Amino acid sequence: MKRMLTAAGLAVVLFLGMTLTHEGMPVNAPGKTANGAVQQRMLPVTYTADVELDPKNHRVRGTVSVRFVPPDREKAYFHLYPNVFQDDARLKGENWVYLLGKDRQPGNIAIRDVKVDGHKVPLMHGGEDGTILEVPLGRPVSRDGASTVEMTFELTVPHNNGRLSYNDHAMWLGNWLPILAVKEANGWRLDPYYPVGDPFYSDVAEYHLKAAVPAGYQLATTGTESRAVVTQTQPQGVKRYEIDASNVRDFALVVMDETYRVQSSRAGNVLVRTWWQQGDPEEQVKRLHETAVQAIRYYSGEFGDYPYAEYDVVKTGGFFGGMEYPSIVFVQENFFEEQVEQASVVVAHETAHQWFYGLVGSDEVREAWVDEGLTDYATMAFLNSYDPELGGSYVRFRKARALGADKYIGKGISAWQPLERFPDWASYGDLVYARPATMLWNLREAWGERRLHQALRQYVLSHMYGQGSGKAVVNALTAAAGADASPYVDFWLKLRSEKEAEANAWLEKGKEHAIFFPY
């Protein structure tokens, strides 16, 4: 996710964020853990949803079933992220106001009933913010050991400046469906919805969505709309979609009215679509669309091919500059309506997230710097190639913020820490975006672009469809340098100023280390 600020004449973003099988991409390819071990799953996690989208009344009604091999035979947990908005009075403080704004209405997701393998089970909500659903499991009845959890739900979409909201022309649904929590070796990850950062962490899955929308509305989703089955009923005037997505770690969508238009182009085999509204400046729409097309091409060349058939850039509301989801990103409306050149930064950043968050997941709650830092470095690299003047300004801005992060030394905060320890969005932006991105840019200046990008490409290939980690990034840099990268990373990300000499020595030693990556 990215947020726009102005500094030294540059408006920049400080805070950036169902199944047609995609050609050329294996269904549920084994992912790799942070230490490189292959995660062999007997069966993919599969979500099958059937929903009615009501953009006029801001509601979604339907069912979702989740089929998976339980990692815990006694129970499973699901995140119900919309429930954080049900008690609006609780969401106080400057960080919540920054995230949601002051003009807001509550919302929630009401689970009507839950069945496990066809048998009804009691509803058990949990979590300090009501965003956890505990589901008791019995012995699997299927021969393959899988269980199926079915839920009936009604989503009341909140009105705020966040990732799940609406305006007069669109309804955007980010983090809306119940989603299976991650089970790690030491237990389930049941993190609350923090007001700073992107408090989400999920594994890849298969999605199949059936969605009914009123005539006159259209959808952009994580799935592949160009291959969707679309039918329209008469006289009811209902349009029905069937959409698939494979190997994605979430499923987001935007419902748009007839004021929306779409511009489409191809970046290799990828259909890039930019959704805008009548009245938006033509040159600005063209700039944003071309940035998305060129960014897909650049990142594919540098970090590995983009494996999905489509990529959607969609105009929405929201406090954010942009918010990333698999194969779709939300971009704040002002960047379409005003001829701001720096809006390209937002699109470039959210597109880079398709690699660092999308293809390679990471723990955005405990190690937010991994996806945001690598993404912001990739943004700097792309802009430096695509628009050197804009790229140069952005690099200087990030460097200034990174070097200014010395002010946090001794205050008990650093880049490498969980979200709950960041006091505000300003510290989060300085430490999670600027500091790791500048760390990598510094490495680029010492080693050269090709050398660094070989290491990052190998990181992507090693953890595609799985989970990366801070440790995995350190290991990638260690392999590239031929020496332990911990002192360098500790200096930059843990603000260990006493490590500066060791960090510089490691940087120099790594210049002479020859590496070869077989691709």
Secondary structure as UniProt FT lines:
FT   STRAND          2..7
FT   TURN            8..9
FT   STRAND          10..16
FT   TURN            23..24
FT   TURN            27..28
FT   STRAND          31..32
FT   TURN            34..35
FT   STRAND          38..39
FT   STRAND          46..54
FT   TURN            55..58
FT   STRAND          59..68
FT   STRAND          75..79
FT   HELIX           81..85
FT   HELIX           88..90
FT   HELIX           94..100
FT   STRAND          108..116
FT   TURN            117..118
FT   STRAND          119..121
FT   STRAND          124..126
FT   TURN            128..129
FT   STRAND          132..136
FT   TURN            143..144
FT   STRAND          147..156
FT   STRAND          164..166
FT   STRAND          170..173
FT   STRAND          179..180
FT   STRAND          183..184
FT   TURN            185..186
FT   STRAND          187..188
FT   STRAND          205..214
FT   TURN            215..216
FT   STRAND          218..221
FT   HELIX           225..227
FT   STRAND          229..233
FT   TURN            234..237
FT   STRAND          238..248
FT   STRAND          253..256
FT   TURN            258..259
FT   STRAND          260..267
FT   TURN            268..269
FT   STRAND          270..277
FT   TURN            278..279
FT   HELIX           282..303
FT   STRAND          310..316
FT   STRAND          322..325
FT   TURN            326..327
FT   STRAND          328..332
FT   HELIX           334..337
FT   TURN            341..342
FT   HELIX           343..352
FT   TURN            353..355
FT   TURN            357..359
FT   STRAND          360..361
FT   TURN            364..366
FT   HELIX           368..386
FT   HELIX           388..403
FT   HELIX           404..408
FT   TURN            409..412
FT   HELIX           419..421
FT   HELIX           425..428
FT   HELIX           429..434
FT   HELIX           435..447
FT   HELIX           449..463
FT   TURN            464..465
FT   HELIX           470..481
FT   HELIX           486..493
FT   HELIX           497..499
FT   HELIX           500..511
//
